[in-house]
Amino acid sequence: MAFDFDPVAPTYDRLNRIMTAGLDRRWRRRAVQALGTQASSLRPHPAFHVLDVACGTGDLSLDLLRRGHRVTGVDLSEQMLALARRKAAAARFQLADAEALPFPDASFDAVTCAFGIRNFVHLEKGLGEMLRVLKPGGRLVILELATPDSPLLRPFYDLYARRVIPLLGRLLARNRQAYTYLPASIESFPKGQAFLDILQNSKFKVQNCREQRFTFGVCRLYAATKE
Ligand SMILES: C[S@@+](CC[C@H](N)C(=O)[O-])C[C@H]1O[C@@H](n2cnc3c(N)ncnc32)[C@H](O)[C@@H]1O
């Protein structure tokens, strides 16, 4: 069963800022840049329609709107969506499951997903859906958290993820469970080449697959173009 984000919605943004020291905003901006539309960034792109999957409270949707794109956001949590609607009023938000997207094939110019894919119950199904609704030649951009590769950093990361994050979750969100789930879900999610392999083995053909690592690899950007 999917993890329920409704209870963490009211404190989600504040906790994000604190836990990442504000880096989450920078990482999302890198995802917008990875769509490859910045060459003509001075002009708005109202016809360039982006689907923001697992949009949560709408931070990435807002960045996409600021770039001038048309944005549709979907999420499983009504409480997260309520905040997104307030934050990014020019986008269209709807309750939908990434694993069964209510859109026709090839209906979006780009698809994004920030820190959401790790929560899918069936990863391949969600990936397949995101690629199905993407137009041929469209870009899929995924941001996800990961453990750092360096063994030197690992003890510091483990201390932060296993002790500090649940403590902050308990104190600031009054929800230790959600913030114990967070590091556990990061740990068990495929990263780097393992994730790219899953992407490349999808039933939809992709090209130009690449991974970018930010902040010692604790945030990864995966991008691919649908053939
Ligand atoms: C960690 S939040 C990320 C939110 C936002 N994209 C961001 O950048 O902060 C994960 C979001 O994924 C959503 N989610 C999880 N599984 C989903 C699914 N199968 N379909 C749609 N949304 C899903 C959750 O409801 C939650 O809002």
The ligand as an SDF file (V2000), in Angstrom:
LIG
                    3D

 27 29  0  0  0  0  0  0  0  0999 V2000
    8.2260   13.1860   -0.8810 C   0  0  0  0  0  0  0  0  0  0  0  0
    6.7750   13.8170   -1.6270 S   0  0  0  0  0  0  0  0  0  0  0  0
    7.4050   14.7520   -2.9900 C   0  0  0  0  0  0  0  0  0  0  0  0
    6.5190   15.9010   -3.3480 C   0  0  0  0  0  0  0  0  0  0  0  0
    7.0500   16.9080   -4.3710 C   0  0  0  0  0  0  0  0  0  0  0  0
    7.1880   16.3320   -5.6930 N   0  0  0  0  0  0  0  0  0  0  0  0
    8.3190   17.5710   -3.9590 C   0  0  0  0  0  0  0  0  0  0  0  0
    9.1830   17.7920   -4.8130 O   0  0  0  0  0  0  0  0  0  0  0  0
    8.4590   17.9320   -2.7790 O   0  0  0  0  0  0  0  0  0  0  0  0
    6.1600   12.3770   -2.4090 C   0  0  0  0  0  0  0  0  0  0  0  0
    4.7880   12.5490   -3.0060 C   0  0  0  0  0  0  0  0  0  0  0  0
    4.5150   11.4160   -3.8370 O   0  0  0  0  0  0  0  0  0  0  0  0
    3.1400   11.1610   -3.7630 C   0  0  0  0  0  0  0  0  0  0  0  0
    2.9050    9.8150   -4.2730 N   0  0  0  0  0  0  0  0  0  0  0  0
    3.3760    8.6480   -3.7760 C   0  0  0  0  0  0  0  0  0  0  0  0
    2.9580    7.6180   -4.5240 N   0  0  0  0  0  0  0  0  0  0  0  0
    2.2210    8.1450   -5.5270 C   0  0  0  0  0  0  0  0  0  0  0  0
    1.5090    7.5830   -6.6270 C   0  0  0  0  0  0  0  0  0  0  0  0
    1.4920    6.2730   -6.8630 N   0  0  0  0  0  0  0  0  0  0  0  0
    0.8530    8.4070   -7.4530 N   0  0  0  0  0  0  0  0  0  0  0  0
    0.8580    9.7550   -7.2350 C   0  0  0  0  0  0  0  0  0  0  0  0
    1.5060   10.3360   -6.2160 N   0  0  0  0  0  0  0  0  0  0  0  0
    2.1860    9.5480   -5.3690 C   0  0  0  0  0  0  0  0  0  0  0  0
    2.8070   11.3710   -2.2990 C   0  0  0  0  0  0  0  0  0  0  0  0
    1.4330   11.5370   -2.0450 O   0  0  0  0  0  0  0  0  0  0  0  0
    3.6580   12.6020   -1.9910 C   0  0  0  0  0  0  0  0  0  0  0  0
    2.9250   13.7880   -2.1490 O   0  0  0  0  0  0  0  0  0  0  0  0
  1  2  1  0
  2  3  1  0
  2 10  1  0
  3  4  1  0
  4  5  1  0
  5  6  1  0
  5  7  1  0
  7  8  2  0
  7  9  1  0
 10 11  1  0
 11 12  1  0
 11 26  1  0
 12 13  1  0
 13 14  1  0
 13 24  1  0
 14 15  1  0
 14 23  1  0
 15 16  2  0
 16 17  1  0
 17 18  1  0
 17 23  2  0
 18 19  1  0
 18 20  2  0
 20 21  1  0
 21 22  2  0
 22 23  1  0
 24 25  1  0
 24 26  1  0
 26 27  1  0
M  CHG  2   2   1   9  -1
M  END
$$$$
